[in-house]
């Protein structure tokens, strides 16, 4: 329980009962919890505080969850986002992922499931947003012009650091750890997203596309992430750069 005390979370929902339920259960699990009831006040708090995770409701007054998500990423804030959506809400998960959400839960949910999901995300992320690290850990991977620092969640192309979302980084790391192997979309979905998106492989394609835009010298002729028709993707050491 003491391990969670360093994690500060923001819960954003316009229903007081939901805020109370989530805050109580996260607090009981040892997390420090801050709250907001609309998108605008959420953004003000996110810009002036350092959070380790944001639990964000989709349907908020004036500025909805997707708008908040978009603005967080435009501000280059790397905090993970767990989106809450009601079962009957029209919502394209791929759009949410494109805007930078990391995971989803559908209401109604059990408090225990929410806490488990939060723990899983924080365990996967393993970094404190806004925490500038001095130097680099020894652990690094060099592939072509890419240098990946797994412990720091950092990627460089030559000397330039890339801005990747946590999910983009995890996908790149998984692909690079399986260099030379063909990975199916389902394998990537299971490895990086773990649950929730069974069968929705468009999510993988969206993230592959984003990664290519950031790491490939020419997205029309990718040298790192190759498409293997009918199967999936393969990460390769570029022959010529």
trRosetta pair geometry for C-beta under 8 A, 3 or more apart (Angstrom, degrees):
i j d omega theta_ij theta_ji phi_ij phi_ji
1 4 6.2 -56 -169 24 43 109
1 5 7.8 57 141 -40 66 92
1 29 7.1 -150 -129 -178 84 43
1 30 4.2 168 -174 -62 76 140
2 5 5.7 -32 -165 -4 50 118
2 30 6.8 -119 -72 -153 16 143
3 6 7.4 -53 175 19 44 101
3 30 7.4 71 59 118 55 150
4 7 5.3 -58 -168 31 63 115
4 29 6.0 -65 126 133 177 81
4 30 3.5 110 66 99 121 111
4 31 5.0 -73 160 -68 116 65
5 30 5.6 -74 -60 172 68 97
5 31 7.7 -162 -100 -109 30 27
5 32 6.8 65 -162 -34 54 97
6 52 7.9 89 120 -53 72 149
6 128 7.9 -72 149 -93 111 126
7 31 5.2 -50 91 -127 103 91
7 32 6.9 174 93 29 50 82
7 52 4.4 -86 -148 48 80 156
7 53 7.1 10 -177 9 113 104
7 122 6.0 -11 -117 -133 148 149
8 31 7.5 145 -111 -178 24 84
8 32 4.5 -31 -109 79 73 112
8 33 7.9 178 -160 -79 57 23
8 34 6.8 31 175 -8 97 108
8 49 7.2 -111 127 161 140 118
8 50 7.0 87 60 96 131 67
8 51 5.4 -111 103 -124 90 58
8 52 5.7 121 49 1 56 94
9 26 6.0 -87 58 175 147 151
9 31 5.2 14 4 164 119 133
9 32 7.0 154 20 81 69 56
9 33 5.4 -21 70 -109 95 67
9 34 7.1 -174 93 29 45 72
9 51 6.2 79 -129 -164 25 106
9 52 6.3 -56 -75 59 65 87
9 53 5.0 -19 -116 69 93 89
9 54 7.3 163 -165 -92 70 29
9 55 6.5 35 172 -8 116 99
9 118 7.1 -10 -103 -153 151 133
10 33 7.8 137 -101 -162 23 59
10 34 4.9 -29 -105 76 72 99
10 35 7.2 155 -161 -94 62 24
10 36 6.5 10 -178 3 107 105
10 42 6.7 123 154 -148 132 87
10 45 6.1 149 -125 115 139 130
10 46 6.6 -108 23 -79 170 83
10 49 7.5 132 -66 83 123 132
10 51 4.7 -56 -11 -109 103 157
10 53 7.7 -164 31 97 67 48
10 54 4.8 -14 66 -116 102 78
10 55 7.2 -165 94 30 51 67
11 19 5.9 141 118 -135 122 73
11 22 5.0 160 -140 106 148 132
11 23 5.8 -133 32 -69 153 82
11 26 7.2 -177 -54 14 129 151
11 33 6.0 6 -6 -167 114 108
11 34 7.4 170 21 84 70 46
11 35 5.0 -24 67 -108 91 78
11 36 7.6 172 87 28 47 63
11 54 8.0 170 -83 -162 26 54
11 55 4.6 -6 -116 63 70 114
12 35 7.4 155 -84 -162 41 56
12 36 4.8 -12 -109 69 85 96
12 37 7.5 -175 -155 -86 61 14
12 38 7.9 -77 -165 66 99 6
12 39 7.3 72 179 -95 138 48
12 42 4.3 22 -109 -101 136 137
12 54 6.6 9 0 -177 114 99
12 55 6.8 176 26 90 66 60
12 56 4.9 10 56 -119 117 63
12 57 5.9 -133 108 17 75 82
12 60 6.8 -20 151 -90 107 140
12 65 7.5 149 102 -106 123 88
12 68 7.0 -158 120 171 167 173
13 18 4.5 -93 138 95 156 124
13 19 5.1 -165 63 -63 108 82
13 22 7.2 118 3 14 141 141
13 35 8.0 -53 34 -156 79 100
13 37 6.9 -32 86 -124 42 57
13 55 7.7 -27 -37 118 104 98
13 57 4.2 99 -108 -29 73 135
13 60 7.7 -128 -133 -93 28 94
13 84 6.8 -11 -92 59 112 147
14 37 5.2 87 -116 -178 53 79
14 38 6.3 53 -92 -81 100 66
14 57 6.7 -124 5 78 75 150
14 59 7.3 -85 25 112 122 76
14 60 5.5 149 -35 -131 114 63
14 61 5.7 111 -107 -11 149 94
15 18 4.2 68 83 8 108 110
15 19 6.8 178 90 -11 55 84
15 57 7.7 139 15 -99 92 165
16 19 5.5 -54 -147 37 35 114
16 20 6.2 36 155 -21 68 106
16 37 7.5 -8 -78 -111 70 127
17 20 5.8 -54 -148 36 29 112
17 21 6.3 31 153 -21 64 108
18 21 5.7 -55 -147 37 31 113
18 22 6.1 23 159 -13 67 109
18 57 7.3 78 113 -77 152 134
18 84 7.8 141 178 145 141 163
18 107 7.7 -41 -115 -113 132 136
19 22 6.2 -60 -143 41 25 103
19 23 5.8 21 161 -17 64 115
19 35 5.2 75 -161 -149 119 138
19 37 6.9 -48 -60 -90 150 86
20 23 6.0 -57 -138 40 23 108
20 24 6.1 25 162 -22 61 111
21 24 6.2 -60 -150 33 21 110
21 25 6.5 8 160 -8 60 112
21 111 6.1 -130 168 -85 95 115
22 25 6.2 -66 -149 42 28 103
22 26 6.0 19 160 -12 68 112
22 33 7.7 168 122 -149 84 145
22 55 6.2 -159 -180 107 148 158
22 111 7.3 -168 -101 -124 45 90
22 114 6.4 -97 -123 145 88 158
23 26 6.1 -60 -142 43 26 104
23 27 5.8 29 158 -22 64 113
23 33 4.7 165 -139 124 80 152
23 35 6.0 -39 -77 -64 131 125
24 27 5.7 -61 -148 38 24 113
24 28 6.3 26 154 -22 63 107
24 111 7.9 -39 81 -139 93 147
25 28 5.6 -48 -144 33 32 114
25 29 6.6 26 154 -14 61 106
25 111 3.9 -161 -88 -175 161 121
25 112 7.7 -120 -161 -65 136 40
25 114 6.6 85 98 75 142 118
25 115 5.6 -117 148 -56 109 116
26 29 5.7 -60 -152 40 35 109
26 31 4.4 -51 166 57 93 127
26 33 5.0 110 92 -73 124 129
26 114 7.8 -74 -62 122 92 111
26 115 6.4 -178 -92 -102 59 88
26 118 6.7 15 -113 43 106 175
27 30 7.8 100 179 -29 31 10
27 31 6.5 -91 -86 65 33 72
27 32 8.0 50 -111 -116 73 24
27 33 5.5 -82 -64 8 87 126
29 115 5.0 158 -52 -148 155 126
29 118 7.9 127 88 77 156 131
29 119 7.6 -110 172 -62 144 110
31 118 7.4 -49 -53 142 158 145
34 45 6.3 -179 137 -177 136 142
34 49 6.8 38 13 105 172 170
34 51 7.2 -110 40 -96 122 115
36 41 4.5 -175 -153 103 112 99
36 42 4.0 170 91 -78 152 70
36 45 5.6 -149 -59 9 131 141
37 41 6.9 22 45 55 62 136
38 41 5.4 80 61 19 83 99
38 42 6.8 -143 96 -11 39 94
38 60 5.5 136 -144 174 52 109
38 61 5.1 -50 -120 61 110 94
38 62 6.1 37 -173 40 123 111
38 63 6.8 92 162 44 86 90
39 42 5.4 -58 -148 35 31 117
39 43 6.4 31 158 -21 68 102
39 60 4.6 129 -41 106 92 142
39 61 7.6 -152 5 72 90 51
39 62 6.3 -142 40 85 108 86
39 63 2.9 -127 84 90 140 101
39 64 6.4 -36 -55 -4 144 6
39 65 7.2 -146 -92 -75 110 35
39 67 6.0 39 -170 81 157 110
39 68 4.5 -137 -143 -63 100 110
40 43 6.0 -54 -153 32 30 108
40 44 6.7 30 150 -18 63 103
40 62 6.3 -17 -24 98 112 134
40 63 5.4 124 -49 14 71 135
41 44 5.5 -48 -149 33 39 115
41 45 6.5 38 153 -18 66 103
42 45 5.9 -60 -154 38 31 108
42 46 6.2 29 152 -20 67 109
42 54 7.6 90 -174 -155 116 127
42 56 7.3 96 -170 -118 156 98
42 60 7.7 -52 -3 -149 138 165
42 68 5.6 0 92 -134 134 138
43 46 5.5 -54 -141 37 33 112
43 47 6.2 30 159 -19 66 107
43 63 7.3 -39 -17 116 125 158
43 68 6.1 -143 -63 -131 94 85
43 71 5.8 -14 -116 106 128 143
43 72 7.6 -136 -115 -67 82 75
44 47 6.1 -60 -150 37 26 108
44 48 6.4 -3 161 3 62 116
45 48 6.3 -76 -144 49 28 94
45 49 5.5 -16 174 18 72 120
45 51 8.0 54 133 -40 98 126
46 49 6.8 -67 -116 54 19 84
46 51 6.6 -60 -120 11 72 124
46 54 6.8 -2 -99 -85 120 139
46 72 6.1 -66 157 -107 156 98
46 75 7.9 125 120 68 113 154
46 77 6.3 92 161 150 110 173
46 79 7.1 -126 -149 27 107 151
47 75 6.8 -101 -99 -161 93 160
47 77 7.8 -111 -93 -63 55 143
50 128 7.2 43 159 167 126 96
50 129 6.1 -175 -162 86 89 86
50 130 4.5 -117 -120 53 117 145
50 131 7.6 99 -171 -50 148 78
51 54 5.8 79 111 -64 147 80
51 79 5.3 43 81 -132 92 145
51 129 7.0 4 73 51 52 130
52 79 7.0 163 178 -138 10 94
52 80 7.6 -2 152 33 55 100
52 122 6.2 37 147 -118 120 109
52 125 7.7 154 -179 86 86 147
52 128 6.4 -55 -101 -127 93 68
52 129 6.8 173 -111 13 41 97
53 79 6.5 172 -104 180 23 94
53 80 4.9 -24 -116 72 81 100
53 81 7.6 164 -165 -88 65 25
53 82 6.5 26 175 -6 111 106
53 118 6.2 144 107 -149 162 90
53 121 6.1 103 -118 103 136 129
53 122 6.1 -81 -42 -72 134 94
53 125 7.8 -176 -78 4 99 157
54 72 7.3 -130 23 -104 158 159
54 79 5.6 74 -13 129 103 127
54 80 7.3 -177 27 93 70 50
54 81 5.0 -18 68 -112 102 72
54 82 7.1 -175 91 29 50 69
55 82 5.0 -22 -110 71 65 107
55 84 6.6 43 173 -30 86 113
55 114 7.6 42 -128 -169 141 115
55 118 7.3 -40 -71 -91 115 113
56 65 4.9 132 146 -142 103 105
56 68 6.0 -159 -154 91 136 136
56 69 6.8 151 112 -65 160 90
56 81 5.5 -17 12 -164 130 101
56 82 6.9 148 21 75 74 50
56 83 5.5 -35 76 -106 92 58
56 84 6.7 -173 89 14 38 83
56 101 7.6 -126 60 -114 126 107
57 60 5.8 124 86 -61 99 91
57 65 5.7 -139 102 -69 41 127
57 83 7.8 102 -128 -164 13 60
57 84 4.6 -37 -104 67 60 111
57 85 7.9 139 -159 -78 57 40
58 64 6.4 9 167 177 56 104
58 65 4.1 -96 -122 31 33 140
58 66 6.9 30 -147 -33 80 82
58 83 6.0 57 -65 -178 87 104
58 84 6.5 -134 -10 85 78 55
58 85 4.5 38 -10 -98 139 81
58 86 7.6 -122 48 7 119 72
58 89 6.0 135 86 140 143 161
58 91 6.0 -49 -143 -103 162 138
58 96 7.9 -61 -106 -99 110 130
59 64 6.3 -33 -123 -135 32 104
59 65 7.0 -25 -16 -8 23 108
59 85 7.9 100 -13 -130 89 62
59 86 7.1 -17 4 3 130 111
59 89 6.4 -137 -41 -115 118 141
60 63 6.3 -21 98 84 117 57
60 64 5.2 154 44 -126 81 43
60 65 5.7 121 -4 -48 109 69
60 68 7.1 39 34 -23 150 130
63 67 4.7 -119 -170 90 80 137
63 68 6.1 103 137 -57 106 83
64 67 5.2 100 56 9 64 102
64 68 7.2 -121 110 -4 35 91
65 68 5.5 -53 -147 36 35 113
65 69 6.2 41 152 -23 67 105
65 83 6.0 112 157 -138 140 99
65 84 7.8 -155 -101 51 159 68
66 69 5.4 -50 -148 35 33 118
66 70 6.3 36 152 -22 65 103
66 95 7.1 -4 -132 130 133 109
66 96 6.4 -103 -105 -102 93 73
66 99 5.8 110 -160 31 79 174
67 70 5.7 -51 -148 34 31 113
67 71 6.4 26 155 -16 64 107
68 71 5.9 -59 -149 38 29 107
68 72 6.3 35 153 -25 65 104
69 72 5.9 -53 -150 30 28 112
69 73 6.7 16 157 -9 62 107
69 81 5.9 135 -116 150 94 171
69 83 7.3 -9 -75 -84 135 117
69 96 6.8 -15 133 -152 177 71
69 99 4.4 74 118 128 119 119
69 100 5.5 173 173 63 93 92
69 101 5.5 -39 -133 -56 140 87
70 73 6.2 -66 -156 41 29 104
70 74 6.2 28 151 -20 67 110
70 99 4.8 -63 -75 -154 73 114
70 100 7.4 144 -94 21 34 113
71 74 5.4 -52 -141 37 35 113
71 75 6.2 32 158 -17 66 106
72 75 6.0 -64 -155 39 26 108
72 77 4.9 -83 -172 64 76 115
72 79 6.7 -83 -174 52 129 101
72 81 6.8 133 74 -63 160 133
72 100 6.6 -150 83 96 102 142
73 76 7.4 40 -179 -80 39 28
73 77 7.3 -98 -81 51 26 71
73 99 6.5 -175 12 171 143 59
73 100 3.8 175 -67 -32 135 161
73 165 7.0 -25 -121 -89 116 111
76 163 6.2 -75 -133 -139 100 137
77 129 6.5 52 -176 177 75 137
77 130 7.7 -10 -139 -57 80 99
78 127 7.8 -21 115 96 134 124
78 129 4.8 -173 70 -122 86 102
78 130 7.9 -173 38 -36 96 59
78 153 7.8 132 168 127 150 140
78 165 7.2 173 -140 -133 77 48
78 166 6.7 114 177 -46 94 88
79 129 4.5 -60 -74 -29 70 168
80 102 4.5 -30 -158 4 89 157
80 103 7.6 20 174 9 109 100
80 121 5.2 165 144 166 154 121
80 122 7.6 -152 41 -79 148 54
80 125 5.3 -106 -39 -76 134 143
80 166 5.5 -21 -88 16 92 157
81 100 6.6 74 22 120 133 83
81 101 4.7 -92 94 -126 114 63
81 102 5.5 138 54 8 59 88
81 103 7.8 180 97 35 52 65
82 101 7.7 99 -115 -167 13 95
82 102 6.6 -46 -73 66 55 96
82 103 5.0 -19 -117 73 76 99
82 104 7.3 164 -167 -91 62 19
82 105 6.5 22 170 -4 104 104
82 117 6.4 117 -137 130 141 118
82 118 6.7 -78 -25 -91 161 72
82 121 6.2 -121 -66 -33 112 164
83 96 5.7 -65 -7 -169 171 140
83 101 4.6 -11 -28 -147 122 145
83 103 7.1 -177 24 91 74 45
83 104 4.9 -25 70 -107 96 74
83 105 7.5 175 88 25 50 62
84 104 7.7 149 -90 -159 23 63
84 105 5.6 -21 -109 69 68 91
84 106 7.9 138 -161 -109 58 17
84 107 6.0 54 177 -43 100 102
84 109 7.8 -114 -133 5 100 132
85 89 5.1 -127 -174 61 94 132
85 91 5.0 -77 -145 12 150 170
85 104 6.3 -14 11 -163 111 111
85 105 7.6 162 28 83 67 43
85 106 5.7 -36 76 -111 82 65
85 107 6.9 -147 98 9 30 86
86 89 4.5 102 60 -21 84 108
86 106 7.2 74 -159 -165 15 73
86 107 4.7 -38 -102 58 62 111
87 106 5.4 70 -79 177 71 119
87 107 6.8 -117 -20 76 75 61
91 95 7.9 -134 -177 55 61 112
91 96 6.9 23 175 -38 102 126
92 95 4.1 69 88 4 110 110
92 96 6.9 173 94 -10 59 82
93 96 5.4 -55 -153 37 39 115
93 97 6.3 38 151 -19 70 104
93 104 6.2 -80 -125 -27 108 157
93 197 7.0 -176 137 -107 153 103
93 200 6.6 32 71 154 137 160
93 203 6.8 -38 119 -80 109 116
94 97 5.6 -54 -148 38 33 111
94 98 6.3 38 151 -24 65 103
94 200 7.7 -145 -59 167 94 117
94 202 5.2 -40 -91 115 137 119
94 203 5.9 -139 -102 -85 79 66
94 206 5.6 163 -160 -46 97 151
95 98 5.5 -52 -149 33 32 114
95 99 6.5 26 154 -15 64 106
96 99 5.8 -61 -152 39 31 107
96 101 4.4 -20 159 25 96 136
96 104 7.0 75 106 -75 155 119
97 100 7.7 105 -175 -32 31 9
97 101 5.9 -79 -87 60 42 85
97 167 7.2 -75 -156 82 97 165
97 203 5.5 92 6 -138 174 94
97 206 5.9 104 101 95 120 147
97 207 7.2 -69 156 -58 123 96
98 206 5.7 -97 -77 -174 88 133
98 210 7.7 176 -132 -63 68 129
100 165 5.2 -161 -136 -110 83 139
101 104 6.9 56 141 -65 136 83
102 121 6.2 101 115 -139 135 121
102 165 7.5 -165 -83 161 87 113
102 166 5.8 1 -106 68 127 121
102 167 5.5 179 -126 -46 75 110
103 117 6.5 -178 134 -180 146 113
103 121 5.8 -120 5 -85 143 122
103 193 7.6 155 -105 -152 82 80
103 196 6.7 130 -158 15 82 167
104 196 5.8 147 59 -174 90 141
105 109 5.0 -2 166 -66 120 158
105 113 7.2 143 -138 123 129 110
105 114 6.3 49 -139 -102 175 79
105 117 6.1 -168 -68 28 124 176
105 196 7.9 -85 -86 -110 48 129
106 109 6.7 133 77 -62 47 102
109 113 5.2 -116 176 76 100 125
109 114 5.6 108 116 -55 128 95
110 113 4.5 93 61 1 87 103
110 114 7.2 -155 93 -6 47 83
111 114 5.5 -53 -151 34 37 114
111 115 6.4 35 154 -18 69 104
112 115 5.9 -54 -150 36 31 109
112 116 6.3 33 151 -20 64 107
113 116 5.6 -55 -148 37 32 113
113 117 6.3 33 153 -21 66 106
114 117 5.7 -55 -149 35 30 111
114 118 6.4 31 153 -20 65 105
115 118 5.7 -52 -148 35 32 113
115 119 6.4 33 153 -19 64 105
116 119 5.8 -54 -150 36 30 112
116 120 6.4 32 152 -22 64 106
117 120 5.6 -53 -149 34 32 113
117 121 6.5 30 155 -18 65 104
118 121 6.0 -55 -150 35 30 108
118 122 6.4 23 156 -13 65 109
119 122 6.0 -60 -147 41 29 107
119 123 6.1 31 155 -22 65 109
120 123 5.7 -56 -147 35 28 113
120 124 6.4 25 155 -18 64 107
120 194 7.0 -141 169 90 138 170
121 124 5.8 -59 -151 37 31 108
121 125 6.1 26 156 -21 67 109
122 125 5.7 -53 -140 35 31 110
122 126 7.8 102 161 -58 53 45
123 126 6.9 12 178 -56 31 88
124 166 7.5 99 117 165 102 123
124 170 6.6 3 172 -97 113 141
125 153 7.5 -1 -174 -77 65 148
125 166 5.4 -37 -115 -139 91 143
126 151 7.6 -82 129 -150 125 55
126 153 7.5 161 82 -45 81 113
127 131 6.9 -158 173 51 79 116
127 152 7.1 80 -107 -165 130 35
127 153 4.7 -83 -26 5 154 135
128 131 3.7 56 84 -13 105 138
133 136 7.5 84 115 -96 121 43
133 152 5.5 -123 47 -129 158 112
136 140 6.7 32 150 -66 133 125
136 149 5.2 -107 -155 -114 114 147
136 152 6.1 -81 -135 -18 77 153
136 154 7.3 -107 -116 59 108 141
137 140 7.4 159 86 -49 74 83
137 149 6.2 131 46 -167 89 106
137 151 4.3 8 27 60 158 138
137 152 6.1 -178 8 -35 102 100
139 149 6.9 108 93 -153 74 64
139 150 5.7 -57 127 43 120 102
139 151 5.5 95 60 -12 123 113
140 147 5.9 0 178 -175 121 92
140 148 6.5 155 -163 79 67 48
140 149 5.1 -30 -105 -93 89 68
140 150 7.7 -173 -106 3 37 76
141 146 7.8 -3 106 115 88 97
141 147 7.2 160 81 -156 49 46
141 148 4.4 -9 56 56 100 103
141 150 7.1 63 -7 -36 107 99
141 176 5.7 118 124 148 155 136
142 146 7.1 162 -153 89 44 58
142 147 5.2 -11 -102 -104 76 76
142 148 7.9 -167 -72 21 32 70
143 146 4.9 -11 66 63 82 108
143 148 7.3 9 14 -2 103 110
143 176 5.9 -144 -11 -138 152 112
143 179 6.8 -159 -115 -101 139 141
143 224 7.3 94 125 -129 119 106
143 235 7.9 7 168 159 162 108
143 237 5.6 -121 -157 -106 88 75
143 238 7.9 108 154 3 80 81
144 223 7.0 125 -114 117 159 117
144 224 6.5 -112 21 -86 150 98
144 237 6.1 170 -46 -159 85 60
144 238 4.2 57 -100 22 132 109
144 241 5.5 127 -161 -55 103 146
145 157 5.3 41 125 -162 108 72
145 158 5.3 -25 -172 -51 109 72
145 238 7.8 -8 1 32 83 139
145 241 5.8 178 -30 178 108 158
146 155 6.4 -22 -161 -168 98 99
146 156 7.2 145 -156 79 48 52
146 157 6.1 -28 -94 -98 63 65
146 176 7.8 -127 110 -102 140 138
146 215 6.2 11 -86 -151 125 118
146 224 7.1 63 -19 -108 139 143
147 155 7.1 158 82 -157 52 50
147 156 4.5 -5 55 56 100 102
148 154 7.6 162 -155 92 44 54
148 155 5.2 -9 -106 -108 72 83
148 172 6.9 -168 -110 129 136 114
148 173 6.5 163 176 -98 142 76
148 176 6.0 139 11 69 161 172
149 152 4.1 1 119 40 123 110
149 153 7.5 -35 91 29 85 18
149 154 4.4 9 49 59 114 96
149 155 7.5 -153 24 -72 71 40
150 153 7.7 19 -176 -69 30 42
150 173 5.8 100 -114 -132 94 129
153 164 7.8 -141 171 74 85 108
153 166 7.0 -33 -149 -115 136 72
153 169 5.3 33 -155 175 83 167
154 161 6.2 -48 -163 -141 102 109
155 161 7.2 117 78 -156 48 62
155 162 4.7 -27 87 42 101 116
155 164 5.9 47 25 -9 126 135
155 169 6.7 -164 -23 -119 118 89
155 172 6.6 -5 -83 114 151 158
155 215 7.5 -54 151 -90 138 112
156 159 6.5 -31 -176 -154 125 16
156 160 6.3 145 -158 73 77 37
156 161 5.3 -45 -96 -93 80 53
156 162 6.9 -176 -101 -5 25 83
157 160 5.3 -19 63 64 81 97
157 162 6.2 72 -10 -52 96 109
157 214 8.0 -170 -30 153 132 71
157 215 6.3 177 -78 -133 122 62
162 214 5.2 89 -156 173 130 119
162 215 7.0 -22 -89 -76 161 77
163 214 7.7 -131 60 -130 61 133
164 168 4.1 -135 -168 92 97 118
164 169 4.5 124 113 -60 132 83
164 172 6.9 -62 -143 3 159 139
164 211 7.7 32 -124 -108 114 77
164 214 6.6 139 -84 133 87 169
165 168 4.6 95 50 5 77 103
165 169 7.1 -143 90 -6 40 86
165 210 7.9 -4 18 138 111 151
166 169 5.7 -58 -152 35 31 112
166 170 6.4 30 154 -19 67 105
167 170 5.6 -51 -145 36 34 111
167 171 6.3 35 155 -19 65 105
167 192 6.6 89 -159 166 81 116
167 193 7.7 28 -139 -82 116 81
167 207 6.3 -97 129 -117 107 137
168 171 5.8 -56 -149 37 30 111
168 172 6.3 30 153 -17 65 107
168 207 5.9 -165 -99 -159 69 98
168 210 5.8 -93 -105 107 124 122
168 211 5.6 170 -158 -78 98 87
168 214 7.4 60 172 26 143 151
169 172 5.8 -57 -148 38 31 110
169 173 6.1 30 155 -20 66 108
170 173 5.7 -54 -144 37 30 112
170 174 6.2 29 157 -19 65 106
170 192 5.1 135 119 -140 114 96
171 174 5.9 -55 -146 36 29 109
171 175 6.3 28 155 -17 64 108
171 188 6.7 44 -137 -169 94 111
171 192 5.1 17 -83 -110 74 157
171 204 7.8 157 -130 -140 132 70
171 207 5.2 140 -26 141 170 134
171 208 7.4 -126 158 -73 142 60
171 211 6.4 -119 97 -58 122 142
172 175 5.8 -57 -147 39 29 110
172 176 6.1 23 158 -16 66 110
172 211 5.8 170 -74 -135 99 131
172 215 7.3 135 -120 -40 129 151
173 176 5.9 -58 -143 40 28 107
173 177 6.2 29 156 -20 64 107
174 177 5.8 -54 -146 36 29 111
174 178 6.5 2 159 5 63 111
174 183 7.8 106 132 -127 103 165
174 188 6.9 138 106 -132 139 75
174 191 5.2 128 -150 130 150 133
174 192 5.8 -116 -1 -69 154 98
175 178 6.2 -78 -151 53 28 93
175 179 7.5 71 146 -78 61 57
175 183 6.7 -117 -111 15 74 150
175 188 7.7 14 -71 -113 89 114
175 225 6.6 -15 -179 -104 157 100
175 233 7.0 -41 -121 115 122 119
175 235 3.8 123 160 -47 98 140
176 179 5.8 8 -162 -59 43 98
176 235 5.7 -112 -81 146 44 156
178 181 4.5 -73 168 49 95 120
178 183 5.9 88 103 -63 146 119
178 235 6.7 102 81 35 72 116
179 235 5.1 -81 -111 98 60 101
179 236 6.8 118 -164 -107 85 26
179 237 6.6 50 -175 -38 132 83
180 234 7.0 7 -160 -174 14 106
180 235 7.4 -48 -17 79 36 67
180 236 6.6 87 -83 -107 55 66
180 237 7.8 -8 -61 -2 94 89
181 234 6.6 -161 93 -130 28 89
181 235 8.0 5 48 39 64 82
182 228 5.0 -40 -130 29 116 166
182 231 5.2 -9 172 137 133 138
182 232 5.8 124 172 59 84 100
182 233 7.4 155 -153 81 61 25
182 234 4.9 -45 -95 -75 59 105
183 187 4.9 -129 -168 85 81 128
183 188 5.3 88 142 -55 121 95
183 191 8.0 -58 -160 13 130 144
183 232 5.1 -113 96 123 49 140
183 233 5.6 -24 61 67 92 77
183 234 6.9 150 12 -89 75 49
183 235 7.8 18 4 -7 121 91
184 187 4.6 102 54 1 78 101
184 188 7.1 -148 94 -2 44 85
184 231 6.1 -96 -95 174 77 65
184 232 4.1 -158 -118 -48 30 140
185 188 5.7 -57 -150 39 34 109
185 189 6.1 39 151 -25 67 107
185 201 3.7 53 144 -153 138 128
185 204 4.5 176 -150 57 88 156
185 205 7.3 -14 -120 -45 127 82
185 232 5.2 -163 -33 -117 60 99
185 233 7.7 84 -75 -3 65 95
186 189 5.4 -50 -143 35 32 116
186 190 6.3 30 158 -16 65 106
186 199 8.0 7 -106 -87 99 38
186 201 6.6 -60 -64 -87 59 117
187 190 6.0 -59 -150 39 27 107
187 191 6.1 20 156 -16 65 113
187 232 7.0 3 35 -123 109 171
188 191 5.8 -59 -139 40 29 108
188 192 5.8 -2 172 5 68 116
188 204 4.8 98 93 -127 128 128
188 232 7.0 162 -12 -167 117 129
188 233 7.1 29 -49 39 146 116
189 192 6.9 -70 -133 48 16 89
189 193 5.4 -37 -170 37 59 118
189 197 5.8 -127 -165 98 111 110
189 198 7.4 127 137 -109 133 35
189 200 7.5 147 -135 68 140 61
189 201 6.0 -93 -53 -105 134 70
189 203 6.7 95 -114 69 98 113
189 204 5.6 -82 -64 -53 83 117
190 193 7.3 -53 -92 58 11 76
190 194 6.8 58 -171 -108 46 25
191 194 7.8 -27 151 -68 9 58
192 204 7.9 127 47 -105 132 86
192 207 7.9 -147 121 91 159 168
193 196 6.4 -106 159 57 108 99
193 197 5.0 -12 131 31 152 126
193 203 6.7 38 -55 117 155 146
195 198 7.4 -22 -157 -41 48 93
197 200 4.5 -94 -171 54 85 110
197 203 5.4 -33 -169 12 152 155
200 203 5.5 58 119 -11 96 109
201 204 5.1 -33 -170 24 70 116
201 205 6.7 71 137 -18 77 97
202 205 5.4 -55 -154 38 43 113
202 206 6.2 49 149 -25 72 101
203 206 5.8 -49 -150 30 31 114
203 207 6.7 22 155 -11 63 107
204 207 6.1 -64 -153 41 30 105
204 208 6.2 32 152 -22 67 108
204 233 7.9 -157 158 -2 116 129
205 208 5.6 -52 -143 36 32 113
205 209 6.3 36 155 -22 64 105
206 209 5.8 -58 -155 34 27 113
206 210 6.6 25 150 -16 63 106
207 210 5.5 -50 -146 36 37 112
207 211 6.2 40 154 -21 67 104
208 211 5.7 -55 -148 37 30 112
208 212 6.3 33 153 -22 65 105
208 225 6.0 -171 -158 153 96 150
208 233 6.1 -156 -118 -80 140 156
209 212 5.8 -53 -149 33 29 112
209 213 6.7 32 152 -22 62 103
210 213 5.7 -53 -154 30 33 113
210 214 6.7 18 154 -10 64 110
211 214 5.9 -70 -154 42 33 104
211 215 5.9 -12 167 12 74 115
211 225 6.4 77 103 -20 121 155
212 215 6.7 -73 -126 51 25 82
212 216 4.6 -1 -166 -2 70 130
212 219 4.8 98 141 -131 110 92
212 222 5.5 -66 -133 -98 115 124
212 224 7.8 -176 -112 61 69 104
212 225 5.8 -107 -81 53 92 125
213 216 7.3 -12 -65 37 11 97
213 219 5.8 5 -88 -85 54 138
215 224 5.7 -41 122 34 122 157
215 225 7.7 89 75 -9 125 108
216 219 5.0 118 81 -87 133 54
216 221 8.0 170 176 81 123 49
216 222 4.8 -70 -117 -119 142 76
216 223 6.5 145 -138 26 86 75
216 224 6.1 -135 -87 24 80 103
216 225 7.2 -87 -65 31 116 92
217 223 6.7 17 26 11 102 124
217 241 7.0 150 -26 -147 144 84
218 221 4.7 14 99 47 119 88
218 222 7.5 -141 87 -72 65 36
218 223 7.9 71 45 -18 84 97
219 222 6.5 8 -151 -70 39 87
222 225 5.3 -54 167 65 144 67
222 226 6.2 -175 95 -85 110 48
222 227 7.7 95 45 -12 134 82
223 236 7.3 -106 161 81 54 106
223 238 3.9 37 152 -115 120 113
223 239 7.6 -127 -157 27 107 67
223 240 7.7 -115 -133 67 138 58
223 241 6.7 152 124 -89 164 83
224 235 6.2 -9 166 -149 77 75
224 236 6.5 -170 -152 57 32 67
224 238 6.3 -47 -70 -55 64 100
225 233 5.6 -9 -173 -171 93 122
225 234 7.6 152 -157 76 48 39
225 235 5.8 -23 -99 -99 65 69
225 236 8.0 172 -83 18 19 77
226 233 6.7 148 78 -160 47 65
226 234 4.8 -21 63 63 101 90
226 235 7.7 178 19 -86 77 19
226 236 5.8 30 -9 -3 117 122
227 232 8.0 -130 -150 136 58 25
227 233 6.0 -41 -105 -103 48 73
228 231 4.3 -32 109 60 110 116
228 232 5.8 8 55 60 103 49
228 233 6.5 177 12 -98 87 16
228 234 5.4 67 -35 -15 119 108
238 241 5.0 78 109 -58 139 100
